[in-house]
Amino acid sequence: MDKTALKDLQSDDRLKLKALYNRYRAEFLNFGRRYNLDKDDLADVYQEAFLALRKRAIQGKLNAIDSSMKTYLFAIGKFKIYDALKSKKREIPYETQLHIVEAELPEVEIDTEQPLTEKQLLLRTYLKELGEKCRQVLTMFYYRGLSIEEIAKHAEYKNENTVKAQKSRCLKTLRQLCNR
Amino acid sequence: MDKETLLEKYLQDKLNEPEWQEFNDLLKSDPDFRAEAEFQMDVRRAITTEEDENFMNILADFETEARVAEQRTASTEEQTEAHREAPKTKSFPKKWLVAASIALLAGLTYFFTANQTANPHDLFTENFVPYRNVTHPITRGEETNDAKNQAFLAYSKGNYQEALPLFTALYTSAKEPYYLFYKANALIQLNRAEEAIPLLQEHLQTDDSLTDKSTWYLAMAYLQLEDTKKAKEALKKVVEMNTYKAKEAKQLLEEL
């Protein structure tokens, strides 16, 4: 996969992300038309696919992928289109499924997520009560999947032990908020 | 491997086969470890949802911007189309040509003078998008149909008229400040900014996770009403707070 594009995707740079978003958007909306979804639905699907792509990128899951970013994005998109059709209780035409669709799109499975549990919803509100430092370290660890060592380097901590201490302090606060 | 490292690796999908085995054995034999693992899995899920939604909001902005750009190119294309068709109408009487050039001149003068300070209502149209529903995510195909779900479903689908009374009722019974925010957004979209303003002001008094967004929407409401002075005041506050839409507010202030 294109290294520069991948790096842009992993970044928080709004302009670069927007350029990537726009790079494949028109073509995707065009590709999706054959499934009889309207533009708003397709834009939603495209956004979901783009999010899934970025998550994989920041978790380092795309580094070893050979196919191009576009091919991969469209593969996720195709999966999401089927999902959207299913939820609209529309039949997926046999033809589109087997013949017309680009044969080279790899199968990319996406887990369908369960709604948050009561506890998880609570945790989400409590996360907002944590300080900036906490949110940063937790996001790096749980969302970006950075190792303690990487976090120490990235966020300019003294060493790995300080990161660990910070992380457990934050978790402790969260636990206390839950037990209030 | 110590328990902590094992759990860390698990949470980041980095366990290999023998480590998986070890991890599973610990889950069974050590209730404290199990509780800790479950807690951190919940934290991970909560953070993931939060981050995903933040990013989806950014993407929604990209989409809006892309559509605004499309509309702009579409209208320039129409203009060039019109130019191309012009030569077809040959031999125009001369006096019409004179009249046309005067009209064109007047038009251009208007265009240039009008453009010096942008019309607040145009700026409103370019900048206002109702805030995405982040409070109550609608899961596709979900069957539960309580009042809250109905309200947010209507809102997410763009049925603002339908959402209004639902938000009013919900706010009366539950007093959650975010209902004020979404109701105000719906009102602005329905060209009823006057009614949205008091709601946003009330929302600003609360300490809700959406409060930092309210000032921007207050500015949007004033723009819709073409109250440039108050819109500017609100935009300045948005810039000062330097969180939600600060960049956009700065740019708007320059245009106003």
Interface residues (C-beta under 8 A of the other chain):
Chain A: R14 L17 K18 Y21 N22 R25 A43 Q47 E48 F50 L51 R54 K55 Q59 D83 A84 K86 S87 P115 L116 T117 K119 Q120 L121 L123 R124 T125 L127 K128 L138 T139 F141 Y142 Y143 G145 S147 I148 L171 L174 R175
Chain B: E8 L11 Q12 D13 F39 Q40 D42 V43 R44 R45 A46 I47 T48 T49 E50 E51 D52 F55 M56 I58 L59 A60 F62 E63 E65 A66 P137 T139 R140 G141 E142 S209
